[in-house]
Every structure is written in C-alpha cells, then in structure tokens.
Amino acid sequence: MAPSSRKLTRDGLLAVLHSMDITFPSTTKIQEDDLNKRLSQALDAAQRYRDVIGNSIFDESTGTPWPADKDLMEGTQRGTIWEIARNQIYGASQSENKGTFAEMRQIVMGLAHNYKLGIRNICMTESLGVLEDWGVYVRILNIFIVKDTPVFLVAFKEVDGKGAGSMREELEKLIPEARESGHKIGTLRTTEYERLSMLKLLGMNAKRLSVDLHPDEVSVAKMLGLKLSFLLPLAPLSLKDLGRLATNSGCEWRTVAQVNIPPKECQKVDWPNHKATCRSLKGGTWKTITFDLSNAKKSMFLYNYHETPQDALKRLDTDPSSVINAAGGPPPDIHNGKTFLVKFQISLFQFKENAHMLLYDRQRSFQVLWKRINARDLFDEAEDQLGDELKMYRWARRVGDYQLEVCFDRRPASNPPW
C-alpha cells in the first residue's frame, strides 16, 4: 500500500492540536516538524497507549477476543467525569460542531456501533451515505480486550472517487465476499481534517503491529492492498499531558537578584507571542505563602473532573502525587528557583476558617493545600483576585521547602489549558 499523499498542513496541525486543547497562536514560530511530533504525542496520550499496550509492539497474544457478553459500546466510551455528569443531566450533546478531536472520539465509537450491528466495513466520507470525493475505508477484522479496553484490529486504505472509477466501485473491490455481512458498508460523516487525523493515527499504530498475525487476516489484507493497524478508544488529554504538550519553549526565564528578566534570546525567538508574558510581571509585588501539610488529614485523594474514571483509578494506584500525604515530606523543586505558573483552585466545600486552595504546577510535581487559617489577610486577597472564578493562575517561585513567592497582582498574559 503506497503511503498517502494527503497530509495535514501546518494550519491543519494547529487546528487539530487546538481541538485537543493544545493551543498555539497562528503566528507561532514552532517548526512544522515539531507540531507534527506534538500531534503524534497527543494522539498517543489520547489513546493511553502506554497504559493499555505498554510495549512498543502489539500482537494478538497480548489480549483475548472481546467477550460476547461484554458491552462493546460501554467499553469504548472514554468520557471525563465532567462529561459523564453533564450527559446524565442534560443528555448527550448532538452538536455537529464539536471539533476535530471530539469527532475522532466519535469515529471510534462509530466503529463499535457498526460492529455491534454486524457491519464490518466502514467508510469515512464527507457526507452520510454518499460515496464521493475521497474517504478512508476501514474493515474491522477482530476486537481484542486488553486491560478492560477494546483493541480494534483493522485493515484500512485511502480510497479516491476522482479517478477512473467511483468511490463505490473502488470500495466494492475491497470488500471480501466470504462473509454474509461482507457487502454491508457503514458510512461515518467526517471532515477532511478528521480523515487526515485518523489516517495519521492508523499509520502510527500500523508500525507497532506485530508481524505474527493470523495468516488469514494478513493474506486478505495483502490480496486487497490494505494495510493492517489497530485502534484504541480515544479520551481527552489529561491536564499533565496538556501542560507538557502546550509548552512553547521559545521563551526562557532566569532570575537575577530576585527580579525576573527575560533573556536576550527571548526577545529574538518568537518575541511577538511572548512579550505580553515577559512584561506582565513588571512592577509586580511578590508575597510569600506557606503550605503546611502537618495539619492535613493523613491522606486525601483528589478527583479531577477533567479526567476519565479509568484515569482516576489508575492514578490512585500508581501516582503518589494524587495523594496529599502529611508525612511525605516537602515536594521536590523541579524548577530550581526559576519562575513558573501555579494553579490556585478554591475548595467548594470548605468556608471561613476552613477555606483552602489546591495548588499545583503544570507538571504536577507537587499538589499542596494552602489554608486560610495560616495567612488570613493574604488568603482573602487571593480570593479577591479570584472574583467569581474557581481557579486562577499566577507566577511563583520556590523559596523554601514549604514556601512559594507569588505575584498575585499580575495575571499571566493568558490562562493555560491545564
């Protein structure tokens, strides 16, 4: 199968990343190769590849066939806690303008839905039921279960209806006649960005597929000129992944005599996009806050409504930073005295003397509580800065094991997506 000549343009890469909440200005100087790499990393994070597959190669022995008595649609669903709660209250959103990544998630759900109906052949096209222009043909060969997650083993090919034959004629050549359901074709309405993004994801996973597959599947694919790959359910990116992938390294900070100064390099590399941030601290006042874990409960597990239930359970088992532990000692200082953004999130369930805020950085190298009882006036000042919001971001730097200097009176140029 020849490689696709259709690829996402620079504008397309920015648009797809934006749909995943990884936002850069259109004038960013980030190289196209870097944007492409970030999209690959974002798609891997969305399919939770490391968590599910773990190894670089997937083969059929990794899992077992999907159980007939297990709900495939439910197993494929990967909504956040917020999405699940919203859908229970208001019902699932039917908006057609959800953005590329939201629709990619629905495409995988569409594969599960068609499979449940006995349809193994699916074509992603511009319009439902219309086979014209160009599309992506996918045949579901099998579905495995790995760590309670469906893995769709598929064969795929880009099909073009602008050549000698129509797209329907091209598709009919690809559909095996050996099975009763072989002639059924399901169509999924997609935009060009969605099809190009799915081709990218299929191409990424194709390189990770073991050559030791069932011979029937390999022979059918070769005979029809199809490429083998697999798909996993897609979930919204975690806040940690968003923070990692949305970072623009064009601007670096250093601290001189307790004053933050943008270096000369910052003024040369992508300066138009950074000058607002670099100048936002000018004239700001730095105040010291102390987070004291000694009065915290022995352990507190923090749920985040931006994560999926699957992520929350995994985090409880594997991520020590998910638990605020009073006896765990001071958190590490990964910033080495440099300025960084801290998120302040007010508690909805504690008031007056018991009021507190959850503080953490983009990398979640620490998650700590800042309590009003430890600094009433400063805490009240921070609450005033919050206004009607539940969260805010402020520049800070570490000045002690349990201390941060924070510039409360200077907002960042824009709020990050984590």
TITIDO-799643 format. One record per residue (C-alpha): residue in one letter; x, y, z. Coordinates in nm, 4 decimals, padded with zeros to 6 digits. Layout:
<nodes>
<miti A&east X&north Y&up Z>
...
</nodes>
This chain:
<nodes>
<miti M&east 00.0000&north 00.0000&up 00.0000>
<miti A&east 00.1545&north 00.3255&up -00.1110>
<miti P&east 00.1839&north 00.5962&up 00.1525>
<miti S&east -00.0896&north 00.8575&up 00.1454>
<miti S&east -00.0086&north 01.1773&up -00.0390>
<miti R&east -00.2632&north 01.3583&up 00.1751>
<miti K&east -00.1274&north 01.5024&up 00.4974>
<miti L&east -00.2238&north 01.7718&up 00.7413>
<miti T&east -00.0881&north 02.1133&up 00.6504>
<miti R&east 00.0668&north 02.3430&up 00.9093>
<miti D&east -00.2712&north 02.5124&up 00.9569>
<miti G&east -00.4299&north 02.1704&up 00.9849>
<miti L&east -00.1838&north 02.0597&up 01.2520>
<miti L&east -00.2556&north 02.3745&up 01.4537>
<miti A&east -00.6309&north 02.3227&up 01.4134>
<miti V&east -00.6235&north 01.9593&up 01.5271>
<miti L&east -00.3975&north 02.0425&up 01.8214>
<miti H&east -00.6355&north 02.3253&up 01.9126>
<miti S&east -00.9276&north 02.0798&up 01.9099>
<miti M&east -00.7323&north 01.8799&up 02.1704>
<miti D&east -00.6900&north 02.1973&up 02.3832>
<miti I&east -00.3237&north 02.2326&up 02.2811>
<miti T&east -00.3355&north 02.5888&up 02.1606>
<miti F&east -00.0708&north 02.7984&up 01.9893>
<miti P&east -00.1195&north 03.1320&up 01.8105>
<miti S&east -00.1339&north 03.1098&up 01.4326>
<miti T&east 00.1832&north 03.3215&up 01.4185>
<miti T&east 00.3859&north 03.0813&up 01.6323>
<miti K&east 00.7388&north 03.0121&up 01.5125>
<miti I&east 00.7240&north 02.6471&up 01.6212>
<miti Q&east 00.8527&north 02.4385&up 01.3315>
<miti E&east 00.6079&north 02.2190&up 01.1392>
<miti D&east 00.8065&north 01.9060&up 01.2278>
<miti D&east 00.7679&north 01.9931&up 01.5958>
<miti L&east 00.3928&north 02.0459&up 01.5540>
<miti N&east 00.3669&north 01.7093&up 01.3801>
<miti K&east 00.5632&north 01.5449&up 01.6602>
<miti R&east 00.3393&north 01.7037&up 01.9227>
<miti L&east 00.0299&north 01.5768&up 01.7442>
<miti S&east 00.1753&north 01.2241&up 01.7413>
<miti Q&east 00.2459&north 01.2502&up 02.1134>
<miti A&east -00.1008&north 01.3934&up 02.1766>
<miti L&east -00.2696&north 01.1081&up 01.9888>
<miti D&east -00.0671&north 00.8557&up 02.1865>
<miti A&east -00.1701&north 01.0267&up 02.5077>
<miti A&east -00.5343&north 01.0272&up 02.3935>
<miti Q&east -00.5355&north 00.6542&up 02.3258>
<miti R&east -00.3470&north 00.5875&up 02.6522>
<miti Y&east -00.1080&north 00.3690&up 02.4542>
<miti R&east 00.1455&north 00.3182&up 02.7327>
<miti D&east -00.1239&north 00.2336&up 02.9848>
<miti V&east -00.3015&north -00.0198&up 02.7634>
<miti I&east -00.0376&north -00.1762&up 02.5372>
<miti G&east 00.2729&north -00.0857&up 02.7330>
<miti N&east 00.5194&north -00.2345&up 02.4863>
<miti S&east 00.6126&north -00.0860&up 02.1517>
<miti I&east 00.4577&north -00.3787&up 01.9601>
<miti F&east 00.1038&north -00.5153&up 01.9783>
<miti D&east 00.0267&north -00.8731&up 01.8822>
<miti E&east -00.2831&north -01.0867&up 01.9212>
<miti S&east -00.1354&north -01.2782&up 02.2136>
<miti T&east -00.1381&north -00.9536&up 02.4140>
<miti G&east -00.5128&north -00.9855&up 02.4607>
<miti T&east -00.8070&north -01.2204&up 02.4177>
<miti P&east -01.1109&north -01.1870&up 02.1898>
<miti W&east -01.3666&north -00.9373&up 02.3144>
<miti P&east -01.6218&north -01.1280&up 02.5290>
<miti A&east -01.9605&north -01.1671&up 02.3618>
<miti D&east -02.1411&north -01.0809&up 02.6846>
<miti K&east -01.9465&north -00.7570&up 02.7419>
<miti D&east -02.0950&north -00.4291&up 02.6178>
<miti L&east -01.8607&north -00.3023&up 02.3450>
<miti M&east -02.0103&north 00.0474&up 02.3340>
<miti E&east -01.9697&north 00.0890&up 02.7079>
<miti G&east -01.6156&north -00.0474&up 02.6898>
<miti T&east -01.5236&north 00.2011&up 02.4155>
<miti Q&east -01.6634&north 00.5060&up 02.5950>
<miti R&east -01.3937&north 00.7296&up 02.7443>
<miti G&east -01.5681&north 01.0385&up 02.8777>
<miti T&east -01.4370&north 01.2611&up 03.1535>
<miti I&east -01.6101&north 01.2765&up 03.4890>
<miti W&east -01.7481&north 01.6158&up 03.3850>
<miti E&east -01.8776&north 01.4841&up 03.0505>
<miti I&east -02.0453&north 01.1865&up 03.2165>
<miti A&east -02.2148&north 01.4085&up 03.4757>
<miti R&east -02.3233&north 01.6590&up 03.2090>
<miti N&east -02.4666&north 01.3862&up 02.9857>
<miti Q&east -02.6593&north 01.2345&up 03.2746>
<miti I&east -02.8179&north 01.5719&up 03.3495>
<miti Y&east -02.8696&north 01.7141&up 03.0008>
<miti G&east -02.8304&north 01.4129&up 02.7737>
<miti A&east -02.5542&north 01.3534&up 02.5213>
<miti S&east -02.4694&north 01.6556&up 02.3089>
<miti Q&east -02.5858&north 01.6315&up 01.9480>
<miti S&east -02.3904&north 01.9317&up 01.8221>
<miti E&east -02.2237&north 01.8778&up 01.4850>
<miti N&east -01.9614&north 02.1409&up 01.5566>
<miti K&east -01.7591&north 01.9632&up 01.8232>
<miti G&east -01.4148&north 01.9997&up 01.6750>
<miti T&east -01.1866&north 01.7510&up 01.5069>
<miti F&east -01.0709&north 01.5585&up 01.8120>
<miti A&east -01.4196&north 01.5247&up 01.9606>
<miti E&east -01.5330&north 01.3774&up 01.6295>
<miti M&east -01.2341&north 01.1418&up 01.6191>
<miti R&east -01.3506&north 01.0046&up 01.9528>
<miti Q&east -01.6937&north 00.9550&up 01.7974>
<miti I&east -01.5419&north 00.7763&up 01.4969>
<miti V&east -01.4024&north 00.5044&up 01.7240>
<miti M&east -01.7422&north 00.4871&up 01.8947>
<miti G&east -01.8926&north 00.4570&up 01.5457>
<miti L&east -01.6741&north 00.1553&up 01.4718>
<miti A&east -01.8018&north -00.0107&up 01.7889>
<miti H&east -02.1623&north 00.0738&up 01.6986>
<miti N&east -02.1306&north -00.0685&up 01.3462>
<miti Y&east -01.9596&north -00.3815&up 01.4752>
<miti K&east -02.2461&north -00.4334&up 01.7190>
<miti L&east -02.4870&north -00.4142&up 01.4216>
<miti G&east -02.2862&north -00.6748&up 01.2320>
<miti I&east -02.1244&north -00.4254&up 00.9949>
<miti R&east -01.7522&north -00.4781&up 00.9472>
<miti N&east -01.6888&north -00.2425&up 00.6539>
<miti I&east -01.6920&north 00.1295&up 00.7269>
<miti C&east -01.6038&north 00.4271&up 00.5100>
<miti M&east -01.5293&north 00.7718&up 00.6475>
<miti T&east -01.6712&north 01.0155&up 00.3942>
<miti E&east -01.7740&north 01.3791&up 00.3623>
<miti S&east -02.1489&north 01.3054&up 00.3825>
<miti L&east -02.3524&north 01.0222&up 00.5320>
<miti G&east -02.4475&north 00.7627&up 00.2719>
<miti V&east -02.2636&north 00.9474&up -00.0045>
<miti L&east -01.9524&north 00.7843&up -00.1505>
<miti E&east -01.7747&north 01.0571&up -00.3439>
<miti D&east -01.4524&north 01.2596&up -00.3446>
<miti W&east -01.2167&north 01.0646&up -00.1162>
<miti G&east -01.2542&north 00.8645&up 00.2011>
<miti V&east -01.0924&north 00.6165&up 00.4364>
<miti Y&east -01.2065&north 00.2546&up 00.4181>
<miti V&east -01.1754&north 00.0511&up 00.7379>
<miti R&east -01.2540&north -00.3177&up 00.7798>
<miti I&east -01.2794&north -00.4476&up 01.1366>
<miti L&east -01.1021&north -00.7838&up 01.1422>
<miti N&east -01.1257&north -00.8601&up 01.5118>
<miti I&east -01.1601&north -00.6970&up 01.8522>
<miti F&east -00.9450&north -00.7910&up 02.1485>
<miti I&east -00.9650&north -00.6972&up 02.5132>
<miti V&east -00.6510&north -00.5710&up 02.6881>
<miti K&east -00.6725&north -00.4308&up 03.0413>
<miti D&east -01.0501&north -00.3993&up 03.0050>
<miti T&east -01.0005&north -00.1912&up 02.6885>
<miti P&east -01.1139&north -00.2868&up 02.3363>
<miti V&east -00.8416&north -00.3049&up 02.0717>
<miti F&east -00.9844&north -00.2914&up 01.7188>
<miti L&east -00.7682&north -00.4868&up 01.4722>
<miti V&east -00.8418&north -00.3282&up 01.1347>
<miti A&east -00.7367&north -00.3158&up 00.7723>
<miti F&east -00.7566&north 00.0246&up 00.6051>
<miti K&east -00.6965&north 00.2097&up 00.2823>
<miti E&east -00.7433&north 00.5574&up 00.1443>
<miti V&east -00.9954&north 00.5452&up -00.1418>
<miti D&east -01.0419&north 00.8078&up -00.4109>
<miti G&east -01.3559&north 00.8642&up -00.6159>
<miti K&east -01.1994&north 01.1093&up -00.8588>
<miti G&east -01.0127&north 00.8568&up -01.0706>
<miti A&east -01.1349&north 00.6190&up -01.3370>
<miti G&east -01.3970&north 00.4620&up -01.1107>
<miti S&east -01.6325&north 00.5958&up -00.8476>
<miti M&east -01.5604&north 00.5539&up -00.4781>
<miti R&east -01.8351&north 00.2908&up -00.4562>
<miti E&east -01.6681&north 00.0911&up -00.7325>
<miti E&east -01.3364&north 00.1206&up -00.5509>
<miti L&east -01.4947&north 00.0049&up -00.2251>
<miti E&east -01.6650&north -00.2937&up -00.3875>
<miti K&east -01.3229&north -00.4170&up -00.4958>
<miti L&east -01.2077&north -00.4095&up -00.1342>
<miti I&east -01.4956&north -00.5969&up 00.0283>
<miti P&east -01.4422&north -00.9730&up 00.0674>
<miti E&east -01.7401&north -01.1858&up -00.0345>
<miti A&east -01.6627&north -01.4704&up 00.2055>
<miti R&east -01.8939&north -01.3476&up 00.4816>
<miti E&east -02.2646&north -01.2690&up 00.4806>
<miti S&east -02.2013&north -00.9233&up 00.6204>
<miti G&east -01.9270&north -00.8559&up 00.3680>
<miti H&east -02.1362&north -00.6332&up 00.1419>
<miti K&east -02.2682&north -00.4039&up 00.4122>
<miti I&east -02.0962&north -00.0660&up 00.4203>
<miti G&east -02.1383&north 00.1724&up 00.7096>
<miti T&east -02.0567&north 00.5371&up 00.6497>
<miti L&east -01.9271&north 00.7869&up 00.9027>
<miti R&east -01.9600&north 01.1559&up 00.8216>
<miti T&east -01.6221&north 01.3237&up 00.8611>
<miti T&east -01.4354&north 01.6378&up 00.7649>
<miti E&east -01.1070&north 01.6312&up 00.5772>
<miti Y&east -00.9144&north 01.7159&up 00.8957>
<miti E&east -01.0810&north 01.4245&up 01.0742>
<miti R&east -00.9956&north 01.1787&up 00.7960>
<miti L&east -00.6373&north 01.3018&up 00.7757>
<miti S&east -00.6025&north 01.2755&up 01.1539>
<miti M&east -00.7421&north 00.9214&up 01.1536>
<miti L&east -00.5014&north 00.8273&up 00.8735>
<miti K&east -00.2165&north 00.9611&up 01.0846>
<miti L&east -00.3297&north 00.7597&up 01.3866>
<miti L&east -00.3776&north 00.4439&up 01.1811>
<miti G&east -00.0338&north 00.4917&up 01.0273>
<miti M&east 00.1268&north 00.5366&up 01.3698>
<miti N&east -00.0282&north 00.2179&up 01.5065>
<miti A&east 00.0444&north 00.0199&up 01.1893>
<miti K&east 00.4158&north 00.0491&up 01.2688>
<miti R&east 00.3522&north -00.1064&up 01.6115>
<miti L&east 00.1673&north -00.4136&up 01.4893>
<miti S&east 00.3393&north -00.7486&up 01.5194>
<miti V&east 00.4096&north -00.9422&up 01.2009>
<miti D&east 00.2922&north -01.2568&up 01.3804>
<miti L&east -00.0764&north -01.2147&up 01.2998>
<miti H&east -00.3360&north -01.4689&up 01.1966>
<miti P&east -00.2414&north -01.5733&up 00.8399>
<miti D&east -00.5975&north -01.5305&up 00.7118>
<miti E&east -00.6011&north -01.1670&up 00.8169>
<miti V&east -00.2628&north -01.0979&up 00.6605>
<miti S&east -00.3491&north -01.2728&up 00.3340>
<miti V&east -00.6797&north -01.0884&up 00.2944>
<miti A&east -00.5103&north -00.7543&up 00.3560>
<miti K&east -00.2302&north -00.8258&up 00.1090>
<miti M&east -00.4730&north -00.9507&up -00.1540>
<miti L&east -00.6783&north -00.6327&up -00.1353>
<miti G&east -00.3875&north -00.3905&up -00.0975>
<miti L&east -00.4880&north -00.2962&up 00.2555>
<miti K&east -00.2667&north -00.2010&up 00.5459>
<miti L&east -00.3123&north -00.3569&up 00.8890>
<miti S&east -00.3373&north -00.1458&up 01.2014>
<miti F&east -00.5327&north -00.1172&up 01.5248>
<miti L&east -00.7308&north 00.1459&up 01.7119>
<miti L&east -00.7925&north 00.2123&up 02.0802>
<miti P&east -01.0640&north 00.4273&up 02.2402>
<miti L&east -00.9737&north 00.7964&up 02.2499>
<miti A&east -01.0059&north 01.0045&up 02.5658>
<miti P&east -00.9495&north 01.3738&up 02.6417>
<miti L&east -00.5911&north 01.4520&up 02.7320>
<miti S&east -00.5003&north 01.4660&up 03.0979>
<miti L&east -00.4053&north 01.8025&up 03.2454>
<miti K&east -00.0494&north 01.6760&up 03.2799>
<miti D&east -00.0298&north 01.5907&up 02.9095>
<miti L&east -00.1901&north 01.9211&up 02.8143>
<miti G&east 00.0668&north 02.1115&up 03.0159>
<miti R&east 00.3524&north 01.9123&up 02.8650>
<miti L&east 00.2403&north 01.9427&up 02.5037>
<miti A&east 00.1185&north 02.3031&up 02.5136>
<miti T&east 00.4537&north 02.4399&up 02.6282>
<miti N&east 00.6245&north 02.6796&up 02.3895>
<miti S&east 00.9938&north 02.6608&up 02.4691>
<miti G&east 01.0713&north 02.9756&up 02.2736>
<miti C&east 01.0880&north 03.1860&up 02.5901>
<miti E&east 01.3134&north 03.1042&up 02.8847>
<miti W&east 01.3290&north 03.2869&up 03.2186>
<miti R&east 01.6111&north 03.3435&up 03.4588>
<miti T&east 01.6183&north 03.5054&up 03.7993>
<miti V&east 01.8671&north 03.7791&up 03.8845>
<miti A&east 01.8708&north 03.9413&up 04.2284>
<miti Q&east 01.5099&north 03.8286&up 04.2887>
<miti V&east 01.3929&north 04.0052&up 03.9732>
<miti N&east 01.2751&north 03.8040&up 03.6741>
<miti I&east 01.4321&north 03.9200&up 03.3499>
<miti P&east 01.3590&north 03.7806&up 03.0032>
<miti P&east 01.6926&north 03.6975&up 02.8391>
<miti K&east 01.8004&north 03.8419&up 02.5072>
<miti E&east 01.7146&north 03.5142&up 02.3345>
<miti C&east 01.3529&north 03.5632&up 02.4400>
<miti Q&east 01.3447&north 03.8902&up 02.2518>
<miti K&east 01.4652&north 03.7214&up 01.9340>
<miti V&east 01.2763&north 03.3901&up 01.9308>
<miti D&east 00.9036&north 03.4341&up 01.8696>
<miti W&east 00.9065&north 03.7621&up 02.0639>
<miti P&east 00.5629&north 03.8841&up 01.9401>
<miti N&east 00.3990&north 03.5849&up 02.1091>
<miti H&east 00.5931&north 03.6204&up 02.4341>
<miti K&east 00.6259&north 03.9904&up 02.5009>
<miti A&east 00.2939&north 04.0090&up 02.6884>
<miti T&east 00.4044&north 03.7310&up 02.9229>
<miti C&east 00.7558&north 03.8642&up 02.9631>
<miti R&east 00.6257&north 04.2110&up 03.0506>
<miti S&east 00.3339&north 04.1005&up 03.2679>
<miti L&east 00.5452&north 04.0819&up 03.5848>
<miti K&east 00.6926&north 04.4305&up 03.5526>
<miti G&east 00.6171&north 04.6232&up 03.8718>
<miti G&east 00.4534&north 04.3234&up 04.0362>
<miti T&east 00.4639&north 04.2563&up 04.4105>
<miti W&east 00.5899&north 03.9203&up 04.5349>
<miti K&east 00.4402&north 03.7766&up 04.8535>
<miti T&east 00.5361&north 03.4611&up 05.0402>
<miti I&east 00.2818&north 03.1907&up 05.1153>
<miti T&east 00.3348&north 02.8800&up 05.3257>
<miti F&east 00.1688&north 02.5479&up 05.2575>
<miti D&east 00.1738&north 02.3352&up 05.5713>
<miti L&east 00.0872&north 01.9680&up 05.5340>
<miti S&east 00.1268&north 01.8871&up 05.9024>
<miti N&east -00.2373&north 01.9723&up 05.9695>
<miti A&east -00.3699&north 01.7855&up 05.6686>
<miti K&east -00.5551&north 01.4616&up 05.7016>
<miti K&east -00.3263&north 01.1626&up 05.6692>
<miti S&east -00.4207&north 01.1236&up 05.3059>
<miti M&east -00.6589&north 01.2902&up 05.0648>
<miti F&east -00.7308&north 01.1543&up 04.7176>
<miti L&east -00.8038&north 01.4332&up 04.4715>
<miti Y&east -01.0561&north 01.3698&up 04.1959>
<miti N&east -01.0414&north 01.5936&up 03.8907>
<miti Y&east -01.3499&north 01.6338&up 03.6750>
<miti H&east -01.1286&north 01.6738&up 03.3651>
<miti E&east -01.0112&north 01.3099&up 03.3823>
<miti T&east -01.1828&north 00.9836&up 03.2945>
<miti P&east -01.2864&north 00.7383&up 03.5672>
<miti Q&east -01.0286&north 00.4955&up 03.4253>
<miti D&east -00.7541&north 00.7563&up 03.4660>
<miti A&east -00.8656&north 00.8375&up 03.8199>
<miti L&east -00.8469&north 00.4731&up 03.9290>
<miti K&east -00.5070&north 00.4271&up 03.7651>
<miti R&east -00.3772&north 00.7430&up 03.9301>
<miti L&east -00.4905&north 00.6197&up 04.2695>
<miti D&east -00.2834&north 00.3036&up 04.2189>
<miti T&east 00.0280&north 00.4450&up 04.0560>
<miti D&east 00.0718&north 00.8200&up 04.1113>
<miti P&east 00.1900&north 00.9256&up 04.4572>
<miti S&east 00.1180&north 01.2906&up 04.3807>
<miti S&east -00.2520&north 01.2053&up 04.3664>
<miti V&east -00.2484&north 01.1722&up 04.7427>
<miti I&east -00.1658&north 01.4632&up 04.9686>
<miti N&east 00.0250&north 01.2897&up 05.2459>
<miti A&east 00.1042&north 01.4777&up 05.5640>
<miti A&east 00.4027&north 01.2560&up 05.6415>
<miti G&east 00.5547&north 01.2562&up 05.2935>
<miti G&east 00.7997&north 01.5441&up 05.3400>
<miti P&east 00.8359&north 01.8506&up 05.1177>
<miti P&east 00.7632&north 01.8119&up 04.7458>
<miti P&east 01.0583&north 01.8323&up 04.5038>
<miti D&east 01.1636&north 02.1615&up 04.3466>
<miti I&east 01.1949&north 02.0708&up 03.9797>
<miti H&east 01.2081&north 02.4385&up 03.8767>
<miti N&east 01.5379&north 02.5117&up 04.0521>
<miti G&east 01.4432&north 02.8632&up 04.1610>
<miti K&east 01.3022&north 02.9669&up 03.8228>
<miti T&east 00.9645&north 03.1305&up 03.7797>
<miti F&east 00.6729&north 02.9058&up 03.6865>
<miti L&east 00.2937&north 02.9181&up 03.6775>
<miti V&east 00.0901&north 02.7825&up 03.9672>
<miti K&east -00.2785&north 02.7000&up 03.9520>
<miti F&east -00.4883&north 02.8097&up 04.2508>
<miti Q&east -00.8181&north 02.6237&up 04.2835>
<miti I&east -01.0598&north 02.7161&up 04.5637>
<miti S&east -01.2443&north 02.4450&up 04.7547>
<miti L&east -01.6207&north 02.4353&up 04.7038>
<miti F&east -01.6914&north 02.2622&up 05.0327>
<miti Q&east -01.4879&north 02.4495&up 05.2960>
<miti F&east -01.5604&north 02.8035&up 05.4154>
<miti K&east -01.4336&north 03.0742&up 05.6506>
<miti E&east -01.1524&north 02.9403&up 05.8728>
<miti N&east -01.1598&north 02.6027&up 05.6972>
<miti A&east -01.1271&north 02.7522&up 05.3491>
<miti H&east -00.8313&north 02.6353&up 05.1423>
<miti M&east -00.6972&north 02.6246&up 04.7880>
<miti L&east -00.5379&north 02.3421&up 04.5959>
<miti L&east -00.2060&north 02.4465&up 04.4373>
<miti Y&east -00.0125&north 02.2658&up 04.1658>
<miti D&east 00.2175&north 02.3329&up 03.8713>
<miti R&east 00.1855&north 02.2284&up 03.5085>
<miti Q&east 00.3891&north 01.9111&up 03.5588>
<miti R&east 00.2037&north 01.8317&up 03.8832>
<miti S&east 00.5408&north 01.7909&up 04.0507>
<miti F&east 00.3535&north 01.8959&up 04.3634>
<miti Q&east -00.0069&north 01.9144&up 04.4804>
<miti V&east -00.0462&north 02.1016&up 04.8069>
<miti L&east -00.3089&north 02.2799&up 05.0119>
<miti W&east -00.2850&north 02.6455&up 05.1076>
<miti K&east -00.5082&north 02.7135&up 05.4081>
<miti R&east -00.6714&north 03.0403&up 05.5032>
<miti I&east -00.6004&north 02.9796&up 05.8716>
<miti N&east -00.2255&north 03.0156&up 05.8018>
<miti A&east -00.2486&north 03.3618&up 05.6387>
<miti R&east -00.5938&north 03.5143&up 05.6589>
<miti D&east -00.5226&north 03.8547&up 05.5018>
<miti L&east -00.3196&north 03.7178&up 05.2123>
<miti F&east -00.5684&north 03.4367&up 05.1523>
<miti D&east -00.8531&north 03.6901&up 05.1419>
<miti E&east -00.6519&north 03.8971&up 04.8943>
<miti A&east -00.6127&north 03.5902&up 04.6747>
<miti E&east -00.9870&north 03.5240&up 04.6982>
<miti D&east -01.0491&north 03.8794&up 04.5788>
<miti Q&east -00.8223&north 03.8079&up 04.2813>
<miti L&east -01.0349&north 03.5010&up 04.2012>
<miti G&east -01.3519&north 03.7065&up 04.1777>
<miti D&east -01.6327&north 03.4817&up 04.0526>
<miti E&east -01.3919&north 03.2207&up 03.9182>
<miti L&east -01.2998&north 02.8951&up 04.0901>
<miti K&east -00.9393&north 02.8962&up 03.9686>
<miti M&east -00.6629&north 03.1314&up 03.8667>
<miti Y&east -00.3002&north 03.1141&up 03.7533>
<miti R&east -00.0182&north 03.3184&up 03.8989>
<miti W&east 00.3587&north 03.3329&up 03.8581>
<miti A&east 00.5532&north 03.1874&up 04.1500>
<miti R&east 00.8956&north 03.0622&up 04.2511>
<miti R&east 01.0018&north 02.8229&up 04.5217>
<miti V&east 01.1804&north 02.9871&up 04.8157>
<miti G&east 01.1637&north 02.7117&up 05.0768>
<miti D&east 01.0602&north 02.3542&up 05.1433>
<miti Y&east 00.7056&north 02.4688&up 05.2131>
<miti Q&east 00.7120&north 02.8215&up 05.0741>
<miti L&east 00.6354&north 02.9939&up 04.7460>
<miti E&east 00.6744&north 03.3565&up 04.6457>
<miti V&east 00.3722&north 03.4518&up 04.4383>
<miti C&east 00.2978&north 03.7586&up 04.2273>
<miti F&east -00.0749&north 03.7909&up 04.2951>
<miti D&east -00.1260&north 04.1342&up 04.1386>
<miti R&east -00.0035&north 04.0373&up 03.7915>
<miti R&east -00.2084&north 03.7977&up 03.5819>
<miti P&east -00.0392&north 03.5880&up 03.3109>
<miti A&east -00.0954&north 03.7038&up 02.9554>
<miti S&east -00.3340&north 03.4115&up 02.9006>
<miti N&east -00.4592&north 03.1172&up 03.1013>
<miti P&east -00.3037&north 02.7813&up 03.0093>
<miti P&east -00.5284&north 02.4792&up 02.9347>
<miti W&east -00.4307&north 02.2711&up 03.2381>
</nodes>
